[in-house]
Amino acid sequence: MSGNSLLKAALAICFAFALCLSVCAMPCVASDSEVAKNSTIENPAKGSHEERTYVNPSIKLKAYKAVLVESAVMTTTTDPNEEKVKNFLDELQGSINSSMTQALQATERFSVVTNKKDKAAAKGKYLVSRTQCQVHFGSTAARFLVGFGAGKSKLTMIVSLVDPETGEVVLKYTGWGGAIAGFGAQVMDKMRVDTMSISNYFGGLVRKQPE
């Protein structure tokens, strides 16, 4: 076999091998959806909005007439028994519950959006809206003592619509918020705004889903 023939054969083998690798890698490319679906407070999905969004391709929203909004589950990396921390988490929980209800009502995709199970069940098939929110306050002491740029804070909020009969996730989104710098009051104000923004973004996702 000539040198050119050997080179062509080698190139053909390399091309076939590369093609095989690309085909084998295809499931990994599609794994972003599974990452978003399995997102938890302990291991939240990251990346773009799309990478943090899971949409169940086999379930249509038109099958559901109501949504039961469960109270947000609040956690923090700070001592939750500290009075000021507890008071803020309680306040933020109430705000999330309200903003999620309003955001889902605004989609006009459901006849009832409620926090009462019997009212949701009365409509037949319904979804459950579940929210997990973790607040990291950062170092308040450092923020006050050192000034701008000290005491990084963060908020993570995971929202989902789940079929309570099957346990299947219909739609899920991981939102990020918080403030890198600022004094304590500014950080908390930013978190209040962030939770409402995440709720509204999720409502927009619901509205965009096909019938």
Backbone hydrogen bonds in HBPLUS format (Angstrom, degrees):
<---DONOR---> <-ACCEPTOR-->    atom                        ^
c    i                          cat <-CA-CA->   ^        H-A-AA   ^      H-
h    n   atom  resd res      DA  || num        DHA   H-A  angle D-A-AA Bond
n    s   type  num  typ     dist DA aas  dist angle  dist       angle   num
A0006-LEU N   A0002-SER O   2.98 MM   4  6.29 157.6  2.04 150.6 156.7     1
A0007-LEU N   A0003-GLY O   2.95 MM   4  6.20 154.3  2.02 146.2 153.4     2
A0008-LYS N   A0004-ASN O   2.90 MM   4  6.14 160.5  1.93 150.9 155.8     3
A0009-ALA N   A0005-SER O   2.92 MM   4  6.11 156.9  1.97 147.6 154.2     4
A0010-ALA N   A0006-LEU O   2.90 MM   4  6.10 156.0  1.95 146.2 152.8     5
A0011-LEU N   A0007-LEU O   2.90 MM   4  6.13 158.8  1.95 149.1 155.0     6
A0012-ALA N   A0008-LYS O   2.92 MM   4  6.10 152.9  1.99 144.6 152.1     7
A0013-ILE N   A0009-ALA O   2.98 MM   4  6.25 154.3  2.05 146.1 152.6     8
A0014-CYS N   A0010-ALA O   2.93 MM   4  6.19 159.2  1.98 149.0 154.8     9
A0015-PHE N   A0011-LEU O   2.86 MM   4  6.06 157.1  1.92 147.9 154.2    10
A0016-ALA N   A0012-ALA O   2.96 MM   4  6.15 159.3  2.00 145.8 151.3    11
A0017-PHE N   A0013-ILE O   2.90 MM   4  6.09 153.8  1.97 146.9 154.4    12
A0018-ALA N   A0014-CYS O   2.88 MM   4  6.09 157.8  1.93 148.8 154.6    13
A0019-LEU N   A0015-PHE O   2.90 MM   4  6.09 156.5  1.96 147.3 154.0    14
A0020-CYS N   A0016-ALA O   2.96 MM   4  6.13 153.4  2.03 141.9 149.2    15
A0021-LEU N   A0017-PHE O   2.95 MM   4  6.24 155.3  2.01 145.5 152.2    16
A0022-SER N   A0018-ALA O   2.95 MM   4  6.22 153.8  2.02 147.4 154.2    17
A0023-VAL N   A0019-LEU O   3.02 MM   4  6.25 154.5  2.09 148.2 154.6    18
A0024-CYS N   A0020-CYS O   2.94 MM   4  6.16 159.5  1.98 149.5 155.4    19
A0025-ALA N   A0021-LEU O   2.93 MM   4  6.07 136.5  2.12 139.2 151.1    20
A0026-MET N   A0023-VAL O   3.25 MM   3  5.33 150.8  2.34 100.2 108.5    21
A0028-CYS N   A0025-ALA O   2.95 MM   3  5.39 129.4  2.21 112.7 126.2    22
A0029-VAL N   A0025-ALA O   3.34 MM   4  6.75 144.8  2.47 148.9 158.8    23
A0029-VAL N   A0026-MET O   3.06 MM   3  5.22 125.7  2.37 102.8 116.3    24
A0030-ALA N   A0026-MET O   3.34 MM   4  6.70 149.5  2.44 149.8 157.6    25
A0031-SER N   A0028-CYS O   3.12 MM   3  5.02 157.7  2.17 100.4 106.8    26
A0034-GLU N   A0031-SER O   2.97 MM   3  5.14 118.4  2.36 101.0 116.1    27
A0035-VAL N   A0031-SER O   2.95 MM   4  6.30 153.7  2.02 155.0 163.3    28
A0036-ALA N   A0032-ASP O   2.98 MM   4  6.26 159.8  2.02 151.1 155.6    29
A0037-LYS N   A0033-SER O   2.95 MM   4  6.16 150.2  2.04 141.0 149.9    30
A0038-ASN N   A0034-GLU O   2.92 MM   4  6.05 152.8  1.99 146.8 152.9    31
A0039-SER N   A0036-ALA O   3.39 MM   3  5.13 164.6  2.42  99.0 102.4    32
A0040-THR N   A0043-ASN O   3.34 MM   3  5.00 172.0  2.34 103.8 106.2    33
A0043-ASN N   A0040-THR O   3.10 MM   3  5.00 122.3  2.45  92.5 107.1    34
A0052-ARG N   A0048-SER O   3.10 MM   4  6.34 128.1  2.38 142.1 155.8    35
A0052-ARG N   A0049-HIS O   3.14 MM   3  5.16 138.9  2.31  96.2 108.1    36
A0053-THR N   A0050-GLU O   3.22 MM   3  5.17 162.7  2.25 106.4 108.0    37
A0174-THR N   A0052-ARG O   3.09 MM 122  5.37 147.9  2.20 141.8 151.6    38
A0054-TYR N   A0172-LYS O   2.81 MM 118  5.02 164.0  1.83 149.2 152.5    39
A0172-LYS N   A0054-TYR O   2.92 MM 118  5.02 150.0  2.01 146.8 148.8    40
A0056-ASN N   A0170-VAL O   3.00 MM 114  4.99 177.2  2.00 141.4 140.5    41
A0063-ALA N   A0060-LYS O   3.27 MM   3  6.04 168.1  2.29 118.4 122.0    42
A0064-TYR N   A0061-LEU O   2.94 MM   3  5.68 169.2  1.95 125.5 128.9    43
A0065-LYS N   A0125-LYS O   3.07 MM  60  6.24 162.2  2.10 160.9 157.7    44
A0111-SER N   A0065-LYS O   2.88 MM  46  5.70 136.1  2.08 141.5 151.0    45
A0127-LEU N   A0066-ALA O   2.93 MM  61  6.35 160.5  1.97 147.0 149.2    46
A0067-VAL N   A0112-VAL O   2.90 MM  45  6.38 144.5  2.03 146.2 157.8    47
A0114-THR N   A0067-VAL O   2.97 MM  47  6.37 164.7  1.99 171.6 173.3    48
A0068-LEU N   A0127-LEU O   2.74 MM  59  6.18 162.6  1.77 160.0 163.9    49
A0129-SER N   A0068-LEU O   2.79 MM  61  6.00 163.7  1.82 146.9 152.0    50
A0069-VAL N   A0114-THR O   2.71 MM  45  5.83 163.9  1.73 149.8 155.5    51
A0070-GLU N   A0129-SER O   3.03 MM  59  5.96 161.5  2.06 155.9 160.6    52
A0073-VAL N   A0131-THR O   2.87 MM  58  6.22 168.5  1.88 158.3 157.3    53
A0133-CYS N   A0073-VAL O   2.89 MM  60  6.15 164.2  1.91 167.7 164.8    54
A0075-THR N   A0133-CYS O   2.86 MM  58  6.26 152.6  1.94 160.1 164.7    55
A0135-VAL N   A0075-THR O   2.95 MM  60  6.42 154.4  2.01 143.3 147.6    56
A0077-THR N   A0135-VAL O   3.24 MM  58  6.68 150.2  2.33 148.5 153.3    57
A0082-GLU N   A0079-ASP O   3.23 MM   3  5.76 166.3  2.25 115.0 119.2    58
A0085-VAL N   A0082-GLU O   3.05 MM   3  5.36 117.2  2.46 107.1 122.5    59
A0086-LYS N   A0082-GLU O   2.90 MM   4  6.11 167.9  1.91 165.2 169.2    60
A0087-ASN N   A0083-GLU O   2.91 MM   4  6.09 164.1  1.94 154.0 158.3    61
A0088-PHE N   A0084-LYS O   3.09 MM   4  6.21 156.3  2.15 140.7 146.7    62
A0089-LEU N   A0085-VAL O   2.94 MM   4  6.19 162.7  1.97 155.4 160.3    63
A0090-ASP N   A0086-LYS O   2.93 MM   4  6.12 158.5  1.97 151.6 157.4    64
A0091-GLU N   A0087-ASN O   3.00 MM   4  6.20 155.4  2.06 142.3 149.2    65
A0092-LEU N   A0088-PHE O   2.80 MM   4  6.03 164.2  1.83 154.2 158.5    66
A0093-GLN N   A0089-LEU O   2.84 MM   4  5.95 153.1  1.91 145.3 152.8    67
A0094-GLY N   A0090-ASP O   3.11 MM   4  6.36 161.4  2.14 147.0 150.7    68
A0095-SER N   A0091-GLU O   3.02 MM   4  6.31 153.6  2.09 146.9 154.7    69
A0096-ILE N   A0092-LEU O   2.87 MM   4  6.11 156.1  1.93 150.3 156.4    70
A0097-ASN N   A0093-GLN O   2.94 MM   4  6.18 167.8  1.96 155.1 158.3    71
A0098-SER N   A0094-GLY O   3.08 MM   4  6.22 159.2  2.13 143.9 149.3    72
A0099-SER N   A0095-SER O   2.84 MM   4  6.02 166.3  1.86 151.6 155.8    73
A0100-MET N   A0096-ILE O   2.83 MM   4  5.86 159.7  1.87 155.1 159.7    74
A0101-THR N   A0097-ASN O   3.17 MM   4  6.24 157.8  2.22 138.8 144.9    75
A0102-GLN N   A0098-SER O   2.98 MM   4  6.23 165.6  2.00 152.8 156.6    76
A0103-ALA N   A0099-SER O   2.89 MM   4  5.94 156.0  1.95 141.4 148.5    77
A0104-LEU N   A0100-MET O   3.00 MM   4  6.14 159.5  2.04 149.2 153.7    78
A0105-GLN N   A0101-THR O   2.97 MM   4  6.13 153.0  2.04 147.1 155.2    79
A0106-ALA N   A0102-GLN O   2.92 MM   4  6.06 151.8  2.00 145.1 152.7    80
A0107-THR N   A0104-LEU O   3.31 MM   3  5.37 146.5  2.43  96.7 105.8    81
A0108-GLU N   A0105-GLN O   3.11 MM   3  5.73 153.2  2.19 115.8 122.5    82
A0120-ALA N   A0116-LYS O   3.24 MM   4  6.59 155.1  2.31 150.6 157.5    83
A0121-ALA N   A0117-LYS O   2.87 MM   4  6.04 168.9  1.88 158.6 161.8    84
A0122-ALA N   A0118-ASP O   3.04 MM   4  6.01 137.9  2.22 134.9 144.8    85
A0123-LYS N   A0120-ALA O   3.13 MM   3  5.71 158.1  2.18 112.9 119.4    86
A0124-GLY N   A0121-ALA O   3.02 MM   3  5.35 166.0  2.04 114.4 118.2    87
A0128-VAL N   A0162-VAL O   2.84 MM  34  5.17 159.1  1.88 147.6 154.8    88
A0162-VAL N   A0128-VAL O   2.88 MM  34  5.17 159.7  1.92 143.1 149.7    89
A0130-ARG N   A0160-SER O   2.91 MM  30  5.32 161.0  1.95 149.3 155.7    90
A0160-SER N   A0130-ARG O   2.91 MM  30  5.32 149.4  2.00 150.7 159.0    91
A0132-GLN N   A0158-ILE O   2.90 MM  26  5.15 156.5  1.96 144.7 152.6    92
A0158-ILE N   A0132-GLN O   2.80 MM  26  5.15 158.8  1.85 152.4 159.0    93
A0134-GLN N   A0156-THR O   2.84 MM  22  5.24 158.3  1.89 150.3 157.7    94
A0156-THR N   A0134-GLN O   2.99 MM  22  5.24 161.8  2.02 150.3 156.0    95
A0136-HIS N   A0154-LYS O   2.78 MM  18  5.02 163.0  1.81 170.9 165.1    96
A0154-LYS N   A0136-HIS O   2.89 MM  18  5.02 160.5  1.93 143.9 147.4    97
A0143-ARG N   A0139-SER O   2.89 MM   4  6.15 154.1  1.95 150.4 158.7    98
A0144-PHE N   A0140-THR O   3.02 MM   4  6.28 153.7  2.09 151.1 156.4    99
A0145-LEU N   A0141-ALA O   2.88 MM   4  6.04 163.3  1.91 154.5 159.9   100
A0146-VAL N   A0142-ALA O   2.77 MM   4  5.41 160.6  1.81 142.2 149.1   101
A0147-GLY N   A0143-ARG O   3.16 MM   4  5.13 133.7  2.39 110.0 123.0   102
A0150-ALA N   A0147-GLY O   3.17 MM   3  6.02 158.3  2.22 148.0 149.4   103
A0153-SER N   A0179-ALA O   3.11 MM  26  5.47 149.1  2.21 151.9 159.8   104
A0155-LEU N   A0177-GLY O   3.02 MM  22  4.72 147.2  2.13 117.2 110.8   105
A0177-GLY N   A0155-LEU O   2.80 MM  22  4.72 147.9  1.90 147.1 144.8   106
A0157-MET N   A0175-GLY O   2.94 MM  18  5.09 167.9  1.96 148.3 149.2   107
A0175-GLY N   A0157-MET O   2.72 MM  18  5.09 176.3  1.73 156.5 156.7   108
A0159-VAL N   A0173-TYR O   2.91 MM  14  5.40 161.9  1.94 163.1 164.6   109
A0173-TYR N   A0159-VAL O   2.84 MM  14  5.40 158.4  1.89 159.6 166.1   110
A0161-LEU N   A0171-LEU O   2.80 MM  10  5.22 153.0  1.87 152.3 157.3   111
A0170-VAL N   A0161-LEU O   2.78 MM   9  5.48 166.3  1.80 160.0 163.7   112
A0171-LEU N   A0161-LEU O   3.44 MM  10  5.22 157.4  2.49 133.0 136.3   113
A0163-ASP N   A0168-GLU O   2.94 MM   5  5.43 165.9  1.96 159.8 161.9   114
A0167-GLY N   A0163-ASP O   2.69 MM   4  5.27 146.6  1.80 155.2 165.1   115
A0186-GLN N   A0183-PHE O   2.99 MM   3  5.33 117.1  2.40 107.9 123.5   116
A0187-VAL N   A0183-PHE O   3.00 MM   4  6.27 156.5  2.06 159.9 167.5   117
A0188-MET N   A0184-GLY O   3.09 MM   4  6.37 161.6  2.13 152.8 157.1   118
A0189-ASP N   A0185-ALA O   2.97 MM   4  6.16 154.4  2.03 146.1 153.3   119
A0190-LYS N   A0186-GLN O   2.97 MM   4  6.17 155.7  2.03 144.9 151.4   120
A0191-MET N   A0187-VAL O   2.98 MM   4  6.31 150.3  2.07 145.5 153.8   121
A0192-ARG N   A0188-MET O   3.01 MM   4  6.28 150.8  2.10 145.2 152.6   122
A0193-VAL N   A0189-ASP O   3.12 MM   4  6.42 160.8  2.16 149.9 154.1   123
A0194-ASP N   A0190-LYS O   2.85 MM   4  6.06 156.9  1.90 148.2 155.5   124
A0195-THR N   A0191-MET O   3.03 MM   4  6.21 160.9  2.07 151.0 153.7   125
A0196-MET N   A0192-ARG O   3.41 MM   4  6.67 156.8  2.47 142.6 148.2   126
A0197-SER N   A0193-VAL O   2.92 MM   4  6.19 155.0  1.98 151.2 159.1   127
A0198-ILE N   A0194-ASP O   2.86 MM   4  6.08 160.1  1.90 155.0 159.6   128
A0199-SER N   A0195-THR O   3.02 MM   4  6.15 157.3  2.08 140.8 147.2   129
A0200-ASN N   A0196-MET O   2.94 MM   4  6.16 161.2  1.98 148.3 153.1   130
A0201-TYR N   A0197-SER O   2.86 MM   4  6.06 150.2  1.95 144.7 153.6   131
A0202-PHE N   A0198-ILE O   2.94 MM   4  6.15 157.8  1.99 148.7 154.2   132
A0203-GLY N   A0199-SER O   2.95 MM   4  6.26 153.6  2.02 145.4 153.2   133
A0204-GLY N   A0200-ASN O   2.95 MM   4  6.24 147.5  2.05 142.3 150.8   134
A0205-LEU N   A0201-TYR O   3.02 MM   4  6.41 144.8  2.15 144.1 153.6   135
A0205-LEU N   A0202-PHE O   3.06 MM   3  4.99 118.4  2.45  93.3 108.6   136
A0206-VAL N   A0202-PHE O   2.99 MM   4  6.37 156.3  2.05 152.3 158.3   137
A0207-ARG N   A0203-GLY O   2.96 MM   4  6.22 159.5  2.00 148.0 153.6   138
A0208-LYS N   A0204-GLY O   3.08 MM   4  6.25 143.1  2.22 141.1 150.0   139
A0209-GLN N   A0206-VAL O   3.20 MM   3  5.49 151.7  2.29 106.5 114.6   140
